[in-house]
């Protein structure tokens, strides 16, 4: 009777991605990328995507009595629009930083230059108010069609152009459906090390590598370069 060989099928290994947020360091600022509903830490301020009449962040209540609705419509008609690209600060900690990046009377309602200007204004406010942490959404992408990766480029460009002293942590609020590969924009670039004064003088003093020199002569050249 033939023996039946026992065949064992090894289960395929599958990588399970954890929920640990991604982190990127830009100078002295630590950027933590985490979903909007999973804050990695408490923040001193939260930025909001807003329009010139501050409608987008206003609470919507449909059970208001008719008199209240008339009053609200009257106030809205008399309200002066905010300037696109500006940032308004409201509330108590955590502060509300209203980034005006939409004009609902225009099509499209947003402009890239408004988003860039609002980012600059947000970081200016955090420095003036000595805020340590900030929650920042992808401005221009929730109520507008700004490409998410393009927003990351604008964010990086803004951070590279300013000097932050108080701000140390940014919770970048990750919207659903974003390609994780887009976050590579935030990775620090490799910078070439600057040559010191001694290295530069030594390089200019040494003869070309094609010439053979003895070790004692090499030491004399180094000493001469160092002591002048």
C-alpha positions in Angstrom: 0.0 0.0 0.0 1.5 3.3 -1.1 2.0 6.0 1.5 0.0 9.1 0.9 2.2 12.2 1.1 0.9 14.9 3.4 0.9 18.2 1.6 0.9 21.3 3.8 0.0 24.6 2.3 1.8 27.5 3.9 -0.4 30.5 4.3 0.6 33.6 2.3 2.1 36.3 4.4 0.3 39.6 4.2 1.6 42.9 5.5 -0.8 44.6 7.8 -0.3 48.3 7.9 -0.6 49.7 11.3 -2.2 53.0 12.2 0.9 54.7 13.4 1.0 58.2 12.0 3.7 59.3 9.6 6.2 61.9 10.9 8.3 64.4 9.0 10.8 66.9 10.4 11.3 70.3 8.7 13.9 72.3 10.6 12.5 72.6 14.1 8.9 71.7 13.2 7.7 68.1 13.6 4.9 67.3 11.1 2.6 64.4 12.2 0.3 63.1 9.5 -2.9 61.5 10.9 -6.5 61.1 9.9 -9.0 63.9 10.7 -10.8 61.8 13.2 -7.7 60.5 15.0 -5.8 63.4 16.6 -2.3 62.4 17.6 -2.1 65.1 20.2 -3.9 68.2 21.5 -3.3 71.4 19.6 -3.3 75.1 20.6 -5.1 76.1 17.4 -7.1 74.5 14.5 -7.2 75.9 11.0 -10.4 75.9 8.9 -11.1 76.3 5.2 -13.2 79.4 4.9 -14.8 81.7 2.4 -15.1 85.5 2.3 -18.5 85.6 4.1 -17.5 82.9 6.6 -20.3 80.6 5.5 -18.3 77.3 5.2 -17.5 77.0 8.9 -20.8 78.4 10.2 -23.1 75.9 11.9 -26.2 74.9 9.9 -29.5 74.8 11.9 -32.7 74.3 10.0 -35.0 74.6 13.0 -34.5 78.3 13.5 -37.8 80.3 13.8 -38.6 82.6 10.8 -37.7 85.7 12.7 -34.2 84.4 13.3 -33.7 83.5 9.7 -34.8 87.0 8.6 -32.3 88.5 11.0 -29.5 86.2 9.8 -30.2 87.0 6.2 -30.2 90.7 6.9 -26.9 90.5 8.7 -25.4 88.5 5.9 -26.5 91.1 3.4 -24.9 93.9 5.4 -21.7 91.9 6.1 -18.5 93.0 4.4 -16.6 90.2 2.8 -13.2 89.2 4.1 -10.2 89.5 1.9 -9.2 86.3 0.1 -5.9 84.9 1.5 -6.5 86.5 4.9 -6.7 84.6 8.3 -9.1 85.4 11.1 -8.5 84.3 14.6 -11.5 83.4 16.8 -12.4 81.7 20.0 -10.3 80.6 23.0 -7.6 77.8 23.0 -7.8 75.9 20.9 -8.0 78.9 18.7 -9.9 78.9 15.4 -7.8 80.1 12.5 -10.2 80.8 9.6 -8.2 80.7 6.4 -10.2 82.6 3.7 -9.3 80.7 0.5 -12.7 80.8 -1.2 -14.9 83.5 -2.9 -18.2 81.8 -3.5 -19.1 84.5 -6.1 -16.3 83.3 -8.4 -15.8 80.1 -10.4 -13.7 78.4 -9.3 -14.1 79.7 -5.8 -10.5 79.2 -4.9 -7.1 80.3 -6.1 -3.7 78.7 -5.4 -2.3 82.1 -4.5 -5.0 82.5 -1.8 -4.0 79.2 -0.3 -0.3 80.1 -0.3 -1.1 83.5 1.3 -3.3 81.9 3.9 -0.6 79.4 4.9 1.8 82.2 5.4 -0.8 84.0 7.5 -1.5 81.0 9.6 2.2 80.5 10.6 2.5 84.3 11.2 -0.4 84.1 13.7 1.1 81.0 15.4 4.4 82.9 15.9 2.7 86.1 17.1 0.6 84.2 19.6 3.5 81.9 20.6 1.5 78.7 19.8 3.3 75.4 20.2 1.0 73.1 18.2 -1.4 73.4 15.2 -3.9 71.3 13.5 -3.8 72.0 9.7 -6.2 70.5 7.1 -5.4 70.3 3.3 -6.7 73.8 2.5 -8.5 74.2 -0.8 -9.2 70.5 -1.2 -12.3 70.1 0.9 -14.5 72.7 -0.7 -12.3 73.2 -3.7 -10.5 71.1 -6.3 -6.9 71.9 -5.4 -4.7 68.9 -5.9 -3.7 67.4 -2.5 -0.1 66.9 -3.6 0.0 70.5 -4.8 -1.1 71.6 -1.4 1.8 69.7 0.2 4.1 71.5 -2.2 2.7 74.8 -1.1 3.0 73.8 2.6 6.6 72.8 2.2 7.5 76.0 0.3 5.9 78.1 3.0 7.7 76.3 5.9 11.0 76.6 4.0 10.6 80.3 3.7 9.9 81.2 7.3 11.6 80.9 10.7 9.5 79.3 13.5 10.4 79.8 17.1 7.3 78.8 19.1 5.6 76.4 16.7 7.0 72.9 17.2 4.3 70.4 16.2 1.8 70.3 13.3 -1.0 67.8 13.0 -1.5 67.5 9.2 -5.1 66.3 9.0 -5.1 63.5 6.4 -8.2 63.6 4.2 -9.7 60.3 3.0 -8.7 58.9 -0.4 -5.3 60.5 -0.6 -2.4 58.6 -2.2 0.2 57.8 0.5 2.9 58.3 -2.0 2.0 62.0 -2.2 3.5 62.5 1.3 7.0 62.0 -0.1 6.9 65.7 -0.8 7.5 66.4 2.9 10.6 64.2 3.2 13.7 66.3 3.9 16.0 66.8 1.0 19.6 65.7 1.4 21.9 68.7 1.7 25.5 68.7 0.8 27.8 69.5 3.7 29.5 72.8 3.5 33.3 72.7 3.4 35.1 74.4 6.2 37.6 77.1 5.7 40.4 74.6 6.6 39.1 72.1 4.0 38.9 74.7 1.3 42.5 76.0 2.0 43.8 72.5 2.1 42.1 71.6 -1.2 43.6 74.7 -2.9 47.1 73.9 -1.5 47.3 70.3 -2.4 48.7 69.3 -5.8 46.6 67.4 -8.3 46.0 63.8 -7.4 47.8 62.7 -10.5 51.1 63.8 -9.0 52.8 61.4 -6.6 54.1 62.9 -3.4 55.8 61.3 -0.5 54.1 61.2 2.9 56.6 63.6 4.6 56.0 66.2 1.9 52.2 65.7 2.4 52.6 66.4 6.1 54.6 69.6 5.5 51.9 70.9 3.1 49.1 70.2 5.6 51.0 72.0 8.4 51.7 75.0 6.1 48.0 75.2 5.2 46.8 75.0 8.8 49.3 77.4 10.4 49.3 79.8 7.4 
